[in-house]
């Protein structure tokens, strides 16, 4: 039986566990957890897996709708006011609906394959390292010895410049990676060697929005001043598929299309004081900054951008 997104969200936990077990067996993954999950008022199962120390979630495919229709957008008074201020300052002549439509991909129906998708986007150039690697031991010891309350547990995942680790509750290292500064083509080749790849723009939008027709994956309104300053909120919570995605406009993600970047604008709007609405708009599910993307397409390095590994499941009989 092929499980598409609509079918997946209708499954009970027992059936979802059976699907997850099939995926794990066929892909050599370890099933970590299958549970009921609610995000933005929508409920359904999520399934987590461990593959070579990385946490992945099941993202079912099928015929899905992605993109955004600016004509159906009903902005809040706060969004209208913020946009009007920004439009006056930057000479934007279009109205909020027309402008939003111009910086988001069009509403469309596409067919995407089922995938395992990394729960967290990661730094490019990750090379697996032994848990007792001297550099890893030094960084973890330094982190562990920082002042903290006795009741505060260790973080589950920590990323520094040049290294990343997954920690157990007792501070031992479960998995570790050293990070270099790779090229785009080099990362594509590295992922291919692991049986993984980058998400296409369609797949990224589906993985982020999970079928939501709204501007953001949680709805059309935005909380707070900007997504970078807001340390809590719907953008910091696991989405309907259990992914942590589109959280920080300073850390956008490369996709399988060199000239399409998703999940941010490199922080230009926030850093430039573009206003609340325009700042939040940069992490809208279908947001497209064609000028930033054109610059990125001509730069072979990853810089501060992230990638989100995906494992195709097209050959797995679900």
N, C-alpha and C positions, 0 to 999 in steps of 0.2 A: 504494500500500500504506500503510495507517495503522499508524504505529509507536506502540504503547503501552509502558508502563514495562517490562513483562515481556519484550516483544520486544526493546526497546532494550538491555537488559542482556545479552541473548544474542548480540548482533551482534559480529562481528569488526571490526577497525579499518577494513578496506576498505569494508565496508557502512556503518559508522557515518560514514565520511568522505563517502560518497555522500548519505546523509541530511542531513548538515550542509551540504553544497554546495547541496542543494535548498532548505533553509531560508534560507541566506544569499541565494540568488538571488531567492526570492520576497519576502523581507523587506527587501532592501536593506542587509543586514548584511555585515560582513567576517568570514570564518572565520579565527579566530586560531590555534586548535589543536584537534586531535582526537587523543586518546590513551587508552591503557588506564590505569585508575585503580583503586586498592584503598583501601577504607576499612573499618575494623573487620572485616577478614577477608572482605569481599565485593568482588568484582572486576567491572568492566564499563567500557564506554567513557564518556568525558566529552567534551563538545564546547563550546568557548568561542568567543564572537563579540564583535565590537566594533560598537556602535551609538552613533553620535554621541559617541564618546569613552568610553562606559561599557562595561565588560565584562559580558557576559551568558553564561549557560550554558543548554543545552537541558535542560528538565525535561519528559519525556514524560508523557502523561496516561493516560486510560483508566479502567477500573474498578479502584479501589485501596481498600485498607483503611487507615484512619487512626484516631486515638484510642488509648486505653489501657484495658486490662482489669485492674483492681487485684486481682481474684481469682487471676490467674495470676502475680502478682508474688512472687518469692522473694527478699526482702531479705537482704543479707549481715549477719553479726553486727555489723559496724561500723555499718551503717545502722540496725539495730535499736537499738543502744546510743545512737547519736546522737539518734534519734527519741525514745527513752524519756526522755532528758535534757530535750529540748525540750518534750515533752508534759507533763512534771512542772512545768517552769517556766511554761508558758503555759496550763496547764489544759486540754490537749487530751485528751478522753475516748476518742476512737476509737483503734483500733490502727493500726499503720503501713499495712497494706493498705487498710483502710477510709478512712483519711485521704487516702492517695494517690489512691484512686479518686474521692474527693470533690473533689479539686482538679485533676483531669484530665478532658478531654472523653471521652465514652464511645466504646468501640470500635464502628466502623461502616464500612460499605462505601459508597463514593460514586463518582461519575463526575466526573473533572476533565479539563479540556482540556489539550492540549500547550501549553507556554509557553516563551518565553525569559525567564529570571529573572536579575535583577542578581546578580552573584557576591557583592558586598558590599552590605549595607544602607547607605543614605546619609542624610545630613541632609536634612530637608525644605527646600523653597524654593531649590533649586539653579537658578541662571540662568547659562547658558554665558557665559564671558568670553574675550576674546582672550588668547593666551599672553603677549603683551607688555603686558597691562593693568598700569598702574603698581603697583597693590596686589598683584597676583600676583608681579610681578618683585621687589618689596620683600620679600615673605614667603619666596620661594624663595632669594633671596640671603642672607637672614638664616639660613635653615636650612643652606645650603651652607657658610657660613663658620663654623659651629659646629665646635669641635674634634672630630675623629674620625680613626680610623686610615686610612692611605692605601689600605688594601685593602678598606675598608668601602664597599660600593656604595650609591648613593642609594636611598631607598625608592621603590617603584613608585607608591604613592599616599599622599598626605598630606592630612589634614583638620585645619583650624584652626577656631576660632570665626569664622564669616563667610566662609570660603573653603575650596576643595578643589582639588587638582591631581593629575594623573597625570604622572609624570616618566619620561623615557627614561634609559638608563644613563649618558648624558653630561650629565645634569642639565638638559637642555632640557625645556621644558614641552610635553607632548603635548596635554593638554586641561586646561581650567581652568573653575571655576565660582565664582561669588559666591553667598553664602547669606543669605537674609533670614529673617524669622520669620512664616511663612504660617499661614493657617487650614487646617483639615482640608478644607473644601469647596474652598478655593483650590488646594490641592495636587491634589485629585482632578481639578479642571478643568485644571490645568497638565499633568498626566500625560496626560489625554485628548487634549489638543492635540498631544502627541507620539506618539499612537497607543499609549499605555501605560496601565497602571492598577495599583491595589493588588491584592495577593493576597487571595483570600477565606481565611477560617480553614481550610477544608478544603485549599485549595491550599497554604497555608503549611505545614501539618503534613505534607503529601505531599512538598513540596520539602525539608523538613527531615529527615524520617525515611526517605524513599525506600523505604518498604515495611517498615521494621523494626518488629516488634511489641513491642520492648523499651521501657522507660521513657525511656531516652535513645537517640539515634540510633546510638550505639556499643554499647549493652548496658544492663543493669539496674544495674550498679555505678557508683559515682562515685569519682573519685580526689581526694586532697588535701582541704584544709580548706574551700575554697569556690571557685566558678568564677571569681570576680573576682581573687582572689589567685593562682590557678594560671595562670601565664603560658604554660605549655605543657600539652599533654594533648589528648585526643581532641576536646574542645570547641573547640580552637584550630586544628584541621586541616580542610581542605576535606572536606565530606561526600561521600556516594556520587555526588551529581550535580555535585560540584566547587564547591559553594557554601560560603562562610564565613557561618555562620548560628548563632544562639543561643549566642553566645560570652560575652556580658557582661550579667548581669541588670540592670545599671544602664541599659542601652540597649535596651529592648524595642522592638518594631515595631508600628506601626499596621497594621490590615488593612482590607479593604473593608467590614467590619462595625464600625461606630463603637464598639460596646461589647465588642469582642474584641481583646485585645492579646496578642501572642505573643513568646516569646523572653526573658521577664524580668518582673520585678515592680517595676521602677524602683529596685531595690537595697534594698528595705525589709528583706528577710530578712538579707542580708549586713550591712548597716549596723546593724541592730538586734541583731546577734549571736544570730540564731535557731538557730545550730548548723549543723554540716556538712551533714546530710542535707536539712534544709529549705532551706538556701541553694542546694544543687545542684538540688533539685526545681524551682526557679523557671525553669530552662532546659530542663526536660524537654520533649520534643516536643509533648505534648498538654496542657501546663500551662495552667491557667486560674485567674486571680485575679479573681473576680467583683467584689470590693469595689474593687480598684484600677481595674478596667475601667469600673466605674460612674462613678468619679471622672473618668476620662479621657473618657468619652462626653459628659460635661457641660462639658468644657473644649475649646473650639474650636481652641486652639493646639496645636502639636506639642511644645513644650517641648524636653526632651532626648531624646525618642523619635525613632526612625528610621523610614524607609520603604524598601521593597524593590520597585522598579519591575518590572513584568512586561509582556511583549509577547505578546498572544494569537496563537496559530498555528492557530486553528480553521479558518481559510479556506485554509490551506496544504496542498496535496496532497502528502503524504509518501510 
